[in-house]
Amino acid sequence: MEITPVIYENSVTSVDSSEDLYEDIKAEHMGSQTIRKNQEQKSSERDQLLTSYNYLLTSYKNLTTGRDHLETSYISVIAEKDNLQKKLSCLEKAAQEGWRYFNSRLYYISTEQKTWNSSRQDCRKRGADLVIINSKEEQEFVDSLSCCKDAAVFIGLSDRETEGVWKWVDGSVLTTGYWENGQPNNGKWISSQDCAVTGPQLGKRWNDKPCKNSYYWICEKNV
C-alpha cells in the first residue's frame, strides 16, 4: 500500500510569514538605530558648530574690546602728551617771567616794594595771590626765595578783619604758624600791625607789620 505524503500548505505559509515578519521587524529596528545614530551624529555636529561659533564670537568680542581698550589708551596717551607739552610750555613761559616751580605750584618774588594791598593787587594781575604757606617744606622754599632780597617780604596772612584772628587770603584761618619769638604783638603801642611778613633777617620766621609799610612780596598760583 503506497502512502502519499500530506503537505500542509497552510503551515508552510505560516512559517514563511513569521520569518518575513521577523525580517521586517529586524529591518525596521536597524533602520531606527541608523536613523537615531544619524540624528545623534547631526546633533553632535550641531553642538560642535555652536561651540565653535560661540568661541569665535567670544574671540571677536575680546578682540573688539581689546581694540577699543587700545584705542582708548592711545587717546589717553596722546591727551597726556598734549597736557605735558602744554604744562612744559607754561613752565617755560613762567620761568621767563620770573616764576619758580615748587611742589606743583608757581611762586614769584617781586623786584620792588609795595604796601600789602598793592602787593596783593599785583599778584592778582598775574593770575595769582599772595603766598599761602601750608607746610614747613613750603616755608623753607619761601625762605630760599626771600633770602636773595635780604629783607622782609609780605605773605598772604593778616588779622585785619578781627584782631588776633589770622587768616589767609583764601579766607582760611591760620592753624600752624612760624612766628618769631614774641610775635605777633600788634606793635604794642607803636601802631597797628595787621599784615604778616617773613624773611631771613627775622631768623626765617614771621612777624606782624603795618599793612601800609612797603615790602617785597611773594605771589603763588597753580601751574
JOKAUR-V750643 format. One line per field, one symbol per residue. ss: DSSP state (A for helix, B for strand, O for the rest). phi: phi as a letter, one per 30 degrees, with the letter a starting at -180 (. if undefined). Layout:
ss: ???
phi: ???
This chain:
ss: OOOOOOOOAAAAAAAAAAAAAAAAAAAAAAAAAAAAAAAAAAAAAAAAAAAAAAAAAAAAAAAAAAAAAAAAAAAAAAAAAAAAAAAAAAAAAAAAOOOBBBOOBBBBBOOOOBOAAAAAAAAAAOOOBBOOOOOAAAAAAAAAAAOOOOOOBBBBBBOOOOOOOOBBOOOOBOOOOOBOOOOOOOOOOOOOOOBBBBBAAAOOBBBBBOOOOOBBBBBBBBO
phi: .cccdcccdddddddddddddddddddddddddddddddddddddddddddddddddddddddddddddddddddddddddddddddddddddddddjdccahibcbbcdcbcbdddddddddddcibaedcccadddddddddddddchadbdbdbabddbejcdbdddjdddcbcbddeicdbhihcdadbcbcbblddcihbdbcbddddcbdbbcbadd
